[in-house]
Amino acid sequence: MGYRIAVVGATGNVGREMLNILAEREFPADEVIALASRKSLGTEVSYGDKTLKTKDLDTFDFTGCDMALFAIGAGPTKQYAPKAAKAGCVVIDNSSLYRYEPDVPLIVPEVNPDAVEGYAKRNIIANPNCSTAQMVVALKPLHDRARINRVVVATYQSVSGAGKEAMDELWNQTKGVYVPGQEVAPAKFTKQIAFNVIPHIDVFMDDGSTKEEWKMAAETKKIVDRAIKVHATCVRVPVFVGHAEAVNIEFEDPLSADEAREILREAPGIIVVDKREPGGYVTPLECVGDYATFISRIRDDSTRDNAISLWCVSDNLRKGAALNAVQIAELLGRRCLKKA
Ligand SMILES: NC(=O)c1ccc[n+]([C@@H]2O[C@H](COP(=O)([O-])OP(=O)(O)OC[C@H]3O[C@@H](n4cnc5c(N)ncnc54)[C@H](OP(=O)(O)O)[C@@H]3O)[C@@H](O)[C@H]2O)c1
């Protein structure tokens, strides 16, 4: 007997990838239900070689569903996730709503799989922010070896991280640059994103950082170790899919770049591509559709003791969202629900 699983936000960027990944990984589902807003009622979405018709989340009864993968943003999640959880369905949520609540596990399966046992407190598990997920996959094996003190990271985040309307804005604005009279004003972003970069993701905090930067610090602490300090600068770039990060890491104990490379080569979820030659590294375009987090440009930082730098790239819709959520569902099934 398999699972009855709902994908909530099935018409969105992340929801569509969830359906793709459930099919690709042959998730043991007896039934997959696609849910979205009422305006999408009947919209067809792909699930492997099948087509599912989207149902209205507002009138859906979660009773009898084992799990629901939510990808609808914090506002509607607040309305619908508690209903699903109360009906006995375990919610695996992609929004930021529950990530920092002490009784909700925040999980990256390669890093803190044991946290899944805590799901039953609320029947909710949180998925981290896309930029955190790929970074902690790389940090964890290095932390286990040499204890990380501090991380300084600059992100290069694709527009798909801001949803499907943001992707349309980059596409239309890029075309509009070339066609007089068809210029497209910023709407999802604060400034033109075509041929530009914007050092601002999510709202500003009192200390001058943005919420996206704060999330990377808070989530790394919750997932890997409270002792790790993270200083992030998060930047939106005119790339459709794939987030990149330039990461500088300081350790308590000595660790060379060569040792780090060997550790990362063995680490789950990581592929090291680090040839010190033109093209010997991975860029966002090349990671699209892949499951792995790619690590390149691993080198010693000669300006600090016990410090290295590296370049970290992953598909934000996959490891940063949908893949991680499906991995959590697999983990929950294997360790806790034990149905299939
Ligand atoms: N994109 C990423 O890299 C990423 C990474 C980590 C986490 N996340 C999180 O994942 C969530 C979804 O992101 P996305 O990029 O997939 O957004 P998106 O492409 O804009 O899609 C949003 C989805 O939510 C549905 N939705 C919105 N309001 C709804 C409501 N009131 N009732 C029912 N359905 C509703 C939409 O349905 P309709 O089509 O019917 O409107 C659509 O399916 C967000 O919380 C985001 O922060 C995204």
The ligand as a MOL file (V3000), in Angstrom:
LIG
                    3D

  0  0  0     0  0            999 V3000
M  V30 BEGIN CTAB
M  V30 COUNTS 48 52 0 0 0
M  V30 BEGIN ATOM
M  V30 1 N 11.2000 29.1670 -6.0870 0
M  V30 2 C 12.1110 28.8150 -5.1910 0
M  V30 3 O 13.3310 28.6990 -5.4650 0
M  V30 4 C 11.6800 28.5320 -3.8010 0
M  V30 5 C 12.5890 27.9630 -2.9300 0
M  V30 6 C 12.2140 27.6920 -1.6410 0
M  V30 7 C 10.9370 27.9800 -1.2480 0
M  V30 8 N 10.0420 28.5420 -2.1180 0 CHG=1
M  V30 9 C 8.6940 28.8190 -1.6390 0
M  V30 10 O 7.7500 27.9830 -2.3190 0
M  V30 11 C 6.5100 28.6530 -2.4160 0
M  V30 12 C 6.0100 28.6820 -3.8600 0
M  V30 13 O 6.9540 29.3240 -4.6690 0
M  V30 14 P 6.8510 29.2910 -6.2740 0
M  V30 15 O 8.1590 29.8050 -6.7170 0
M  V30 16 O 6.3840 27.9590 -6.7630 0 CHG=-1
M  V30 17 O 5.6770 30.3700 -6.5420 0
M  V30 18 P 4.7670 30.5460 -7.8660 0
M  V30 19 O 5.4610 30.0210 -9.0640 0
M  V30 20 O 4.3440 31.9590 -7.8460 0
M  V30 21 O 3.4850 29.6020 -7.5850 0
M  V30 22 C 2.6100 29.8510 -6.5170 0
M  V30 23 C 1.6410 28.6840 -6.3740 0
M  V30 24 O 0.8370 28.9100 -5.2160 0
M  V30 25 C -0.5540 28.8300 -5.5860 0
M  V30 26 N -1.3130 29.7400 -4.7190 0
M  V30 27 C -1.0360 31.0290 -4.4340 0
M  V30 28 N -1.9920 31.5250 -3.6140 0
M  V30 29 C -2.8720 30.5360 -3.3940 0
M  V30 30 C -4.0750 30.4180 -2.6480 0
M  V30 31 N -4.5620 31.4350 -1.9410 0
M  V30 32 N -4.7350 29.2350 -2.6560 0
M  V30 33 C -4.2630 28.1880 -3.3590 0
M  V30 34 N -3.1270 28.2320 -4.0990 0
M  V30 35 C -2.4470 29.3930 -4.1150 0
M  V30 36 C -0.5820 29.2440 -7.0350 0
M  V30 37 O -1.7660 28.7580 -7.6090 0
M  V30 38 P -2.4510 29.5550 -8.8570 0
M  V30 39 O -1.6060 29.2510 -10.0640 0
M  V30 40 O -3.7970 28.9240 -8.9100 0
M  V30 41 O -2.4470 31.0050 -8.4660 0
M  V30 42 C 0.6680 28.5320 -7.5530 0
M  V30 43 O 0.3990 27.1600 -7.7340 0
M  V30 44 C 6.7410 30.0170 -1.7780 0
M  V30 45 O 6.4140 29.9330 -0.4180 0
M  V30 46 C 8.2190 30.2230 -1.9090 0
M  V30 47 O 8.7270 31.1150 -0.9460 0
M  V30 48 C 10.3870 28.8070 -3.3790 0
M  V30 END ATOM
M  V30 BEGIN BOND
M  V30 1 1 1 2
M  V30 2 2 2 3
M  V30 3 1 2 4
M  V30 4 1 4 5
M  V30 5 2 4 48
M  V30 6 2 5 6
M  V30 7 1 6 7
M  V30 8 2 7 8
M  V30 9 1 8 9
M  V30 10 1 8 48
M  V30 11 1 9 10
M  V30 12 1 9 46
M  V30 13 1 10 11
M  V30 14 1 11 12
M  V30 15 1 11 44
M  V30 16 1 12 13
M  V30 17 1 13 14
M  V30 18 2 14 15
M  V30 19 1 14 16
M  V30 20 1 14 17
M  V30 21 1 17 18
M  V30 22 2 18 19
M  V30 23 1 18 20
M  V30 24 1 18 21
M  V30 25 1 21 22
M  V30 26 1 22 23
M  V30 27 1 23 24
M  V30 28 1 23 42
M  V30 29 1 24 25
M  V30 30 1 25 26
M  V30 31 1 25 36
M  V30 32 1 26 27
M  V30 33 1 26 35
M  V30 34 2 27 28
M  V30 35 1 28 29
M  V30 36 1 29 30
M  V30 37 2 29 35
M  V30 38 1 30 31
M  V30 39 2 30 32
M  V30 40 1 32 33
M  V30 41 2 33 34
M  V30 42 1 34 35
M  V30 43 1 36 37
M  V30 44 1 36 42
M  V30 45 1 37 38
M  V30 46 2 38 39
M  V30 47 1 38 40
M  V30 48 1 38 41
M  V30 49 1 42 43
M  V30 50 1 44 45
M  V30 51 1 44 46
M  V30 52 1 46 47
M  V30 END BOND
M  V30 END CTAB
M  END
